[in-house]
Amino acid sequence: MSIVGTRVVRTEDPRLLTAGGSYVEDLRVPELAGAAWATFVRSPIAHARITGVDASAAARAPGVIAVLTAADMDDLGPPPPPPPGGGGEAPVPLGGPWAEPLLAADRVRFVGEPVAVVLTEGRYQGEDAAELVSVDYEPLPAVVGVEAALAGQTLLFPGTGSNVPITAGGQADDAIFDGCDVVVERTIVNQRVAPVPMEARAAAARWADGRLTAWLSTQAAQLGRFVMAGVLGLDPAAVRVITPDVGGGFGAKVGVDRDALVIAWAARRLGRPVRWAETRSENLVAMTHGRGQRQVIKIGGRKDGRILAYRLHVVQDAGAYPRMSGFLPFLTCMMASGPYDIAHVQTAYQVVVTNTTPTGAYRGAGRPEATAAIERAVDLFAAEIGLDPAEVRRTNLVPPDRFPYQTAGGARYDTGDYAAALDQVLSAAGYADLRAEQARRRERGDVVQLGIGLSSYVEITAADAAGGETARLVVHPDGTATVYTGSSAHGQGHHTAWAMLVQDELGIEMAKVTVVHGDTDLIPRGTGTYASRSLQIGGAAVHVAAADVREQARRVAADLLEASEADLELDAERGLWHVRGDPEAAMTWAQVASHASAEGLAASVNYTGGQPTFPFGTHLSVVEVDTQTGKVRVLRHVTVDDAGTIISPVLAEGQRHGGIAQGIAQALLEEVVYDGQGNPVTGTLADYAVITSAELPSFELLAKQTPTTANPLGAKGIGEAGTIGAVPAVQNAVIDALSHRGVRHIDMPLTPARVWAAINGTGVIL
Ligand code: SMO
């Protein structure tokens, strides 16, 4: 029996769950002996001119080696061009007049922007010395929120003439709504949230003989090497990036932040290793945030439930510097119509800069925003015509005989059966019974009302599939194997999945397979982990490399057994080669590999044959809303997340669990909040509410697999589906609980205060 699809436990866990994990902050390698510790001086003001920096007192403080500012960066050239190729979800800075400096020189544009870096002998001396760096700020009016940005009374980059670096999409044309019985339009907010990885950002750097070794907590070591080399004016061969264990990234660790670049530069400047690990408070203001869209949705259709036209206009809050903010609304608009067959779809977007932390990729990167918009729109439409939201969805879902399905937004959905996913969820949840219970509570006028929310979704994963991924597989003379992968694990379980793929193809037991990732000297080419791309692209690379090794081994085994290649068979259950019909005279992998060469057998693959895939599903959330307090409790969360062929159910379910938790958190709790002057008021985890298991029910995960033809594994991405499906299901459920009282929409997060205000019609939204 193949190991694929079986419930193998994660091979990473014994090491990670004991003292075995080693993150950048934990590194005790000889190369970093005597490293100076870096502490950043960060702007306490959202928008100001810098008129002077006096570091003299700090320089005299105990343990201080140096205090460096932008004025010291005389050895750096202009920022490098963006990475080659499509870039995918890689951060492609706009540069030019919108360029982000490594350290602020004459102006700061958000609270948390690095202005100087203090290097100290001891780690905690830096905190005290940084306090002594005196920066003269001449405050400027702060631009907070997209309305203020669009108004343009204050400009972040005066030379540009506006706060709008990107405008895209066609003119709105209301003719698409001609012939609709009902049209609903609404402005909604997809609020800014913080990624909050368990491991915050960290970097270390050391130079020797003109060569840089940088340890980064990153999702993409090879991209990191490219960016480091470009910024520091080096040949990429002169940079080695190593990623030790990485404790989560959620999209915010795809790129290389300016802070890490400063660490590498400072190490060169000092002529000694430098290391840095940020605090949680720094992380909350200085790591990119996610989401941050104002959306105008307009939907129209017939009274029988058929949707005829949909328009989405997005304003993306880029924060202070446009990093990959142009790409997020691009993906949102590409996926605007979701799983529905809608005759007319219009999209457009603007990206604006504000005096807040830059935004970037966060679990789903543009697709959760698309799903949130269309799923709210469908519910608004259903409420307006008085039809059941499940019925309206079923009426409009792309039917199974229409695949591949080309959307107005330019996506080509590969495979799917969207209505089957919806029906599977409705049936497992007992939808009719839930509606009956809801009716009873309404009838009785219960204080605690029941809400049922649906979300049907389709998303795109591996949007940059053409960027490919690498794998090098070696079967050693002792019969063990090593996989060198360009994918990058930061909690997902790549090592388990890759070992499963090797065992499946070659019959070499998982326990004998070592997986290596994230060292650019060992793996010079690679793309990394984001966009839910790893299994379908990086896993496919492993699969193709294993197939290559298998055919090489066949030739060797034929030689050993003095038979013709065509007669050789691999018994993948036992990992033995034998001549067909003679299983007793068999050769082990050790015998075959050692006969092949002193190094064994090896294959290197850069797999570029994959296409983007389109996972889909339905989420159903059941909530209770206390109408006296506005408190929401999630009772049940039932989902189908169809990601094609599942290699490891344990890993796939883990991804769904984490994604759903983060999605429910966005719907109910999480929001990065700024005051009118651009001061963050959610700067600690006491103010910023991440979710815990105490607020969550056990999820009801249903199984469904519709393979794709876009890669040889039949696999689609699963890493982001949970956040994409969960958010609008929960939001719709809360609003559904109150729909009989005339509530049609409440912006997220659905905190008790907001829900209470909606119930009581106060218009006061906290
Ligand atoms: S938000 Mo991601 O790592 O594509």
Residues whose N, C-alpha, C, O or C-beta is under 5 A from the ligand:
A	BS01	SMO	E89 F250 G251 A361 Y362 R363 G364 A365 T529 Y530 A531 S532
